[in-house]
Amino acid sequence: MKKIIFVLAVLAIFSVVLPATALAWDDCPSGKINDAYPGDCNKYVDTDKDGICDHSQPAPEDRSSAVTNAETTEEEIHDLISGQELKTKTVNEIAQLYKIDPNEFAKALSDHYKVNIKSTDYFQFLQDNYAVEPSVSKDIAVSIRTKQPLVISESDNSKAKKNYDLVPISLFLILLYVISHILSKKNIISIGNHRKIWNILLLATFLASGILGILLVIKINFGIAIPLPFNILFWHVEAGMAMVAISIFHILWHWAYFKNLFMIKNMLK
């Protein structure tokens, strides 16, 4: 009788201990970390009754070291990949690297940048067309993995801002115009050719700014992005600034016409 009681006691102990020890920890197939919501996941299990799925957290004996290194963990996760290398990857590939859900990552990026981003999109394409910054993308990935609120540092915000080249473009065009004007005065080139040069440049900058502007409207209104190997918004503005500078030269050529056009006496005739 004692043997039977002993065997039953051993079996009872094993029935409680084995599920916890035999379970594989920290191996969530969806890459979730500290998942407290079972949802429709059929693999959700919580043997230690801490409200978190065992598959999404380390084994109990490994958690003390994880807590000790908590301060450096977020930084280490953030630097899993360089920004340059990240641009060669898709949203899905980066999600796998950070062990997060690709669809959740794509949605978070879409919400942050207010555009439609898919898990199959390359980050180079996203940066060129939507100004998606690698550093901010990594911040979003870390936020999802650690389940912490997204915090964008001031340095990241300053990197995301584009500095437009108003002064360099203006000075370059003024210098080019002065050279062209001097050459025409010295009869090295004719006045007609001098004006042709600037008419062509005006047309080129108008077409560049206009076409890129139309592409931006298509992207914003219809969510259709044309894959170009550069930032559309940036070059739309740059071409627009050049067009304005060249337009000023044209106004100066026809100053008498514009002056007479807006004269009050002429308007009253």
Phi, psi and omega per residue, in radians:
M1 nan -0.719 3.136
K2 -1.109 -0.658 3.133
K3 -1.122 -0.707 -3.136
I4 -1.121 -0.746 3.128
I5 -1.101 -0.712 -3.128
F6 -1.112 -0.769 -3.137
V7 -1.105 -0.757 3.124
L8 -1.097 -0.669 3.128
A9 -1.136 -0.755 3.113
V10 -1.084 -0.774 3.127
L11 -1.079 -0.665 3.137
A12 -1.143 -0.720 3.116
I13 -1.110 -0.805 -3.136
F14 -1.097 -0.609 -3.129
S15 -1.153 -0.464 3.123
V16 -1.539 -0.722 -3.019
V17 -1.394 -0.732 -3.021
L18 -1.006 -0.786 -3.133
P19 -1.007 -0.624 -3.124
A20 -1.302 -0.681 -3.072
T21 -1.412 -0.528 -3.103
A22 -1.405 -0.292 -3.088
L23 -1.211 2.458 3.056
A24 -1.479 2.243 -3.114
W25 -1.731 2.713 2.997
D26 0.930 0.794 -3.138
D27 -2.352 0.633 -3.104
C28 -1.045 2.164 -3.133
P29 -1.137 -0.388 3.114
S30 -1.613 -0.027 3.108
G31 1.341 0.283 -3.094
K32 -1.308 2.574 3.131
I33 -2.057 2.232 3.118
N34 0.883 0.897 -3.094
D35 -1.329 2.019 -3.105
A36 -1.786 0.026 -3.080
Y37 -2.117 1.956 -3.098
P38 -1.137 -0.622 -3.118
G39 0.949 -2.303 3.134
D40 -1.826 0.320 3.136
C41 -1.330 2.118 -3.105
N42 -1.458 -0.019 3.126
K43 -1.807 0.077 -3.117
Y44 -1.152 2.244 3.121
V45 -2.593 2.528 -3.103
D46 -2.430 1.393 -3.057
T47 -1.281 -0.492 -3.104
D48 -1.647 0.088 3.004
K49 0.990 0.714 3.097
D50 -1.824 0.125 3.101
G51 1.419 0.121 -3.125
I52 -2.195 2.380 -3.134
C53 -1.064 2.322 -3.106
D54 -1.085 -0.538 -3.120
H55 -1.219 -0.285 -3.066
S56 -1.861 0.224 3.140
Q57 -2.532 2.794 3.110
P58 -1.181 2.841 3.056
A59 -1.092 2.676 -3.078
P60 -0.922 -0.667 -3.109
E61 -1.239 -0.272 -3.116
D62 -1.724 -0.085 -3.014
R63 -1.324 -0.493 -3.121
S64 -1.101 -0.739 3.118
S65 -1.194 -0.569 3.126
A66 -1.157 -0.686 3.111
V67 -1.178 -0.675 3.139
T68 -1.058 -0.654 -3.087
N69 -1.679 0.286 -3.036
A70 -1.074 -0.591 -3.077
E71 -1.185 -0.603 -3.096
T72 -1.636 -0.250 -3.072
T73 -1.056 -0.821 -3.072
E74 -1.074 -0.731 3.126
E75 -1.155 -0.724 3.131
E76 -1.122 -0.709 3.108
I77 -1.102 -0.741 -3.105
H78 -1.034 -0.636 -3.044
D79 -1.687 0.463 3.098
L80 -1.095 -0.458 -3.090
I81 -2.581 2.547 3.113
S82 -1.341 2.773 3.135
G83 -1.097 -0.655 -3.135
Q84 -1.137 -0.731 -3.138
E85 -1.259 -0.596 3.140
L86 -1.023 -0.613 -3.089
K87 -1.158 -0.294 3.123
T88 -1.569 -0.026 -3.065
K89 -1.890 2.825 3.040
T90 -1.560 2.920 3.077
V91 -1.034 -0.700 3.138
N92 -1.099 -0.749 -3.127
E93 -1.146 -0.700 3.124
I94 -1.204 -0.644 3.088
A95 -1.071 -0.720 3.107
Q96 -1.142 -0.674 3.129
L97 -1.097 -0.725 -3.113
Y98 -1.536 -0.001 3.113
K99 1.041 0.863 3.096
I100 -2.251 2.904 -3.134
D101 -1.248 2.145 -3.117
P102 -1.023 -0.707 -3.129
N103 -1.184 -0.657 3.094
E104 -1.162 -0.681 3.119
F105 -1.140 -0.799 3.132
A106 -1.078 -0.709 3.140
K107 -1.160 -0.714 3.137
A108 -1.124 -0.707 3.079
L109 -1.118 -0.752 3.132
S110 -1.066 -0.768 -3.131
D111 -1.141 -0.673 -3.087
H112 -1.234 -0.734 -3.071
Y113 -1.697 -0.020 3.097
K114 1.033 0.652 3.074
V115 -2.402 2.909 3.135
N116 -1.557 1.908 -3.108
I117 -2.000 2.295 -3.134
K118 -1.822 2.783 -3.118
S119 -1.205 -0.289 -3.141
T120 -1.586 -0.071 -3.113
D121 -1.275 2.458 3.040
Y122 -1.451 2.522 -3.119
F123 -1.195 -0.489 3.055
Q124 -1.091 -0.749 3.084
F125 -1.098 -0.736 -3.120
L126 -1.165 -0.652 3.126
Q127 -1.222 -0.732 -3.099
D128 -1.197 -0.578 -3.039
N129 -1.823 -0.478 -3.094
Y130 -2.137 0.071 -3.114
A131 1.021 0.621 3.097
V132 -1.320 2.079 -3.075
E133 -1.537 2.335 3.117
P134 -0.988 -0.717 -3.105
S135 -1.130 -0.711 3.117
V136 -1.200 -0.663 3.106
S137 -1.067 -0.704 3.115
K138 -1.192 -0.639 3.068
D139 -1.056 -0.720 3.136
I140 -1.148 -0.734 3.121
A141 -1.089 -0.741 3.118
V142 -1.131 -0.704 3.128
S143 -1.059 -0.714 3.136
I144 -1.194 -0.765 -3.074
R145 -1.181 -0.709 -3.087
T146 -1.571 -0.103 -3.116
K147 1.007 0.650 3.077
Q148 -1.917 2.679 3.105
P149 -1.043 2.550 -3.141
L150 -1.250 2.211 3.091
V151 -2.189 2.049 3.100
I152 -1.751 2.104 -3.117
S153 -1.247 2.798 3.129
E154 -1.079 -0.615 3.130
S155 -1.122 -0.669 3.100
D156 -1.166 -0.671 3.123
N157 -1.134 -0.676 -3.129
S158 -1.208 -0.581 3.098
K159 -1.177 -0.581 -3.079
A160 -1.259 -0.351 -3.110
K161 -1.397 2.334 3.116
K162 -1.571 2.305 3.042
N163 -1.671 2.032 -3.111
Y164 -1.500 2.613 -2.972
D165 -1.689 1.002 -3.113
L166 -1.084 -0.898 -3.082
V167 -1.176 -0.855 3.132
P168 -1.043 -0.730 -3.136
I169 -1.122 -0.785 -3.123
S170 -1.100 -0.805 -3.130
L171 -1.123 -0.707 3.135
F172 -1.100 -0.780 -3.126
L173 -1.203 -0.651 3.083
I174 -1.103 -0.791 3.115
L175 -1.068 -0.772 3.133
L176 -1.106 -0.673 3.132
Y177 -1.180 -0.733 3.122
V178 -1.058 -0.756 3.125
I179 -1.094 -0.811 3.127
S180 -1.075 -0.709 3.140
H181 -1.135 -0.768 3.130
I182 -1.105 -0.730 3.127
L183 -1.098 -0.642 3.121
S184 -1.245 -0.614 3.117
K185 -1.190 -0.552 3.133
K186 -1.557 0.106 3.113
N187 1.095 0.391 3.032
I188 -1.299 -0.653 2.951
I189 -2.227 2.686 -3.128
S190 -1.346 2.766 3.083
I191 -1.059 -0.623 3.106
G192 -1.069 -0.784 3.109
N193 -1.172 -0.641 3.088
H194 -0.996 -0.807 -3.127
R195 -1.278 -0.567 3.094
K196 -1.082 -0.721 3.140
I197 -0.981 -0.818 -3.070
W198 -1.356 -0.462 3.024
N199 -1.178 -0.706 3.112
I200 -1.147 -0.757 3.121
L201 -1.121 -0.669 3.097
L202 -1.113 -0.763 3.114
L203 -1.107 -0.745 -3.114
A204 -1.097 -0.792 -3.128
T205 -1.212 -0.598 3.091
F206 -1.110 -0.806 -3.132
L207 -1.133 -0.746 -3.131
A208 -1.086 -0.863 -3.132
S209 -1.140 -0.736 -3.106
G210 -1.164 -0.828 -3.123
I211 -1.125 -0.759 3.117
L212 -1.147 -0.598 3.080
G213 -1.118 -0.715 3.110
I214 -1.118 -0.705 3.109
L215 -1.093 -0.659 3.092
L216 -1.137 -0.720 3.120
V217 -1.108 -0.737 3.118
I218 -1.084 -0.716 -3.136
K219 -1.156 -0.757 -3.079
I220 -1.285 -0.785 -3.047
N221 -1.362 -0.631 -3.020
F222 -2.023 -0.075 3.136
G223 1.212 0.371 3.138
I224 -1.846 2.001 -3.130
A225 -1.797 2.244 3.083
I226 -1.482 2.106 -3.067
P227 -1.254 1.688 3.070
L228 -1.949 2.578 -3.060
P229 -1.406 0.593 3.096
F230 -2.782 2.941 -3.125
N231 -1.382 1.973 -3.045
I232 -1.087 -0.818 -3.099
L233 -1.062 -0.778 -3.105
F234 -1.025 -0.848 -3.068
W235 -1.341 -0.433 3.005
H236 -1.069 -0.791 3.137
V237 -1.196 -0.749 -3.136
E238 -1.054 -0.809 3.124
A239 -1.121 -0.640 3.115
G240 -1.117 -0.704 3.112
M241 -1.142 -0.713 3.100
A242 -1.110 -0.715 3.138
M243 -1.091 -0.727 3.130
V244 -1.106 -0.765 3.138
A245 -1.058 -0.785 -3.140
I246 -1.191 -0.588 3.104
S247 -1.088 -0.613 3.105
I248 -1.087 -0.695 3.086
F249 -1.038 -0.744 -3.133
H250 -1.152 -0.652 3.098
I251 -1.116 -0.691 3.124
L252 -1.131 -0.626 3.092
W253 -1.053 -0.694 -3.030
H254 -1.917 0.561 -3.067
W255 -1.011 -0.734 -3.124
A256 -1.057 -0.694 3.133
Y257 -1.111 -0.837 -3.119
F258 -1.178 -0.582 3.118
K259 -1.126 -0.809 3.128
N260 -1.183 -0.558 -3.104
L261 -1.075 -0.623 -3.056
F262 -1.819 0.129 3.073
M263 -1.189 2.356 -3.093
I264 -1.124 -0.654 -3.132
K265 -1.086 -0.748 -3.139
N266 -1.148 -0.590 -3.128
M267 -1.216 -0.528 -3.099
L268 -1.458 -0.191 -3.117
K269 -1.286 nan nan
